Structures are given as C-alpha cells and as structure tokens.
Amino acid sequence: MELDDRRGSERFATLNFVHYVLDGCSEGDIEDMGRTIDASERGLLIQTSDPLPVGQRVSLSIGLGDNIADLSGEIVHCVDDEDGLCRSGIEFDPLDAQQLSKLRTYLAAFAASR
C-alpha cells in the first residue's frame, strides 16, 4: 500500500516556517526551525536540517496566514531527501475547534491557488 492510500485526507503543497519542540527528550526539550512541505487536516510533512526521531512527541507553531497555530503530534516517519535534509511526517493530535478552523482556512487558501 502506498503512503497516499493511507492518508485519509487531501494534502496540499505548502511552504511555511515551522518552529518545533521535541518534548521530553533525554537531553531535555530540543527546539529548532524547519519548513512545511505539505499539510492536511491530519498532519504535515516538514523539512529539517536534522532527522527527527520516529515516535517522538512534538509541539509545533506554524504561521498560517496572519495567524499562528500551535499544534502537537507524533513523528510517524523520517527520511533523508535529495537536498541533504530530512523530511518528517507528523500526525496531529486531535484538534480543538479553533485549531481545526485555522487549519481549514489555511488549507483552503492553498486549494484555491491550484
């Protein structure tokens, strides 16, 4: 089964900065910046300079237009990409109504630009 078959929600190509914090690592919380590659209502794919550990909890702050969405989730996969960077898939924790509304508005803007 291909990854696309498991997604369950449409993904949109995006390009936004994302601040992330790896929660509760043995070295303490680790934070850095990356950028989004694509996003859906269930999760997103981010590009980072360092690999992110699969199974790790992560807190995210993403610029969504004029808003910032604070989300959390789990890193479900990480691979090296052709640019010598890493791409990590993050599955969101359940979103509250406000988070979901911001995310849907953000995704609608990308859908309209196709």
C-alpha positions as CSV (number, residue, x, y, z in Angstrom):
1,M,0.0,0.0,0.0
2,E,1.4,3.4,-1.0
3,L,1.5,6.2,1.5
4,D,-1.0,8.2,-0.5
5,D,-3.6,5.4,0.0
6,R,-3.3,5.7,3.8
7,R,-3.7,9.4,4.2
8,G,-7.4,9.7,4.6
9,S,-7.4,13.5,3.8
10,E,-6.2,15.6,0.9
11,R,-2.7,17.0,1.2
12,F,-1.8,20.5,-0.1
13,A,1.7,21.7,-1.1
14,T,2.7,24.4,1.4
15,L,5.8,26.4,2.2
16,N,5.8,27.9,5.7
17,F,8.2,28.2,8.5
18,V,7.5,26.0,11.5
19,H,9.0,26.1,14.9
20,Y,9.2,22.7,16.6
21,V,10.0,21.4,20.1
22,L,10.8,17.8,20.7
23,D,9.1,17.2,24.0
24,G,10.8,15.2,26.8
25,C,14.0,14.1,25.1
26,S,16.7,12.6,27.3
27,E,18.7,15.8,26.7
28,G,15.7,17.9,27.6
29,D,13.4,19.6,25.2
30,I,15.0,20.3,21.8
31,E,13.8,23.1,19.6
32,D,14.6,24.3,16.1
33,M,13.1,25.6,12.9
34,G,12.0,23.8,9.7
35,R,9.6,24.4,6.9
36,T,6.4,22.7,5.8
37,I,6.3,20.7,2.6
38,D,2.7,19.7,2.6
39,A,-0.2,19.7,5.0
40,S,-3.6,18.1,5.6
41,E,-6.2,18.1,8.4
42,R,-4.5,15.0,9.8
43,G,-0.8,16.1,9.7
44,L,2.0,17.6,7.8
45,L,5.4,16.9,6.2
46,I,8.2,19.1,7.4
47,Q,11.8,19.6,6.2
48,T,14.5,20.0,8.8
49,S,18.3,20.0,8.9
50,D,18.5,17.1,11.4
51,P,16.5,13.9,11.5
52,L,13.6,13.7,13.9
53,P,13.1,10.6,15.9
54,V,10.1,8.4,14.9
55,G,7.7,8.0,17.8
56,Q,8.8,11.3,19.4
57,R,6.2,13.8,20.6
58,V,6.5,17.2,19.1
59,S,4.9,20.6,19.6
60,L,4.6,22.9,16.6
61,S,4.0,26.6,15.9
62,I,3.1,27.2,12.3
63,G,2.4,30.6,10.6
64,L,-1.0,30.2,8.9
65,G,-1.5,33.4,7.1
66,D,-2.0,36.1,9.8
67,N,-2.4,33.5,12.5
68,I,-0.1,31.2,14.3
69,A,-1.4,27.7,15.0
70,D,0.0,25.8,18.0
71,L,-0.4,22.1,17.3
72,S,1.1,18.9,18.7
73,G,1.5,15.4,17.4
74,E,3.8,12.4,16.8
75,I,6.6,11.9,14.3
76,V,5.5,8.9,12.2
77,H,8.3,8.7,9.7
78,C,11.6,10.4,8.8
79,V,13.7,10.1,5.6
80,D,16.6,11.9,4.0
81,D,15.8,13.9,1.0
82,E,17.7,14.8,-2.2
83,D,18.8,18.2,-0.7
84,G,20.7,16.5,2.1
85,L,18.0,17.5,4.6
86,C,15.3,15.4,6.3
87,R,11.6,15.1,5.7
88,S,9.4,14.1,8.7
89,G,5.8,13.2,8.7
90,I,3.8,14.3,11.7
91,E,0.4,13.1,12.6
92,F,-1.6,15.7,14.6
93,D,-3.2,15.0,18.0
94,P,-6.9,15.6,17.9
95,L,-7.6,19.3,17.1
96,D,-9.9,21.5,19.0
97,A,-12.5,23.6,17.1
98,Q,-10.3,26.7,17.0
99,Q,-7.2,24.8,15.7
100,L,-9.3,23.0,13.1
101,S,-10.9,26.2,11.9
102,K,-7.4,27.9,11.5
103,L,-6.1,24.9,9.7
104,R,-9.0,24.6,7.3
105,T,-8.8,28.3,6.4
106,Y,-5.1,27.8,5.7
107,L,-5.6,24.7,3.6
108,A,-8.5,26.4,1.7
109,A,-6.1,29.1,0.6
110,F,-3.7,26.5,-0.9
111,A,-6.6,24.7,-2.6
112,A,-7.7,28.0,-4.2
113,S,-4.2,28.7,-5.6
114,R,-4.1,25.4,-7.6
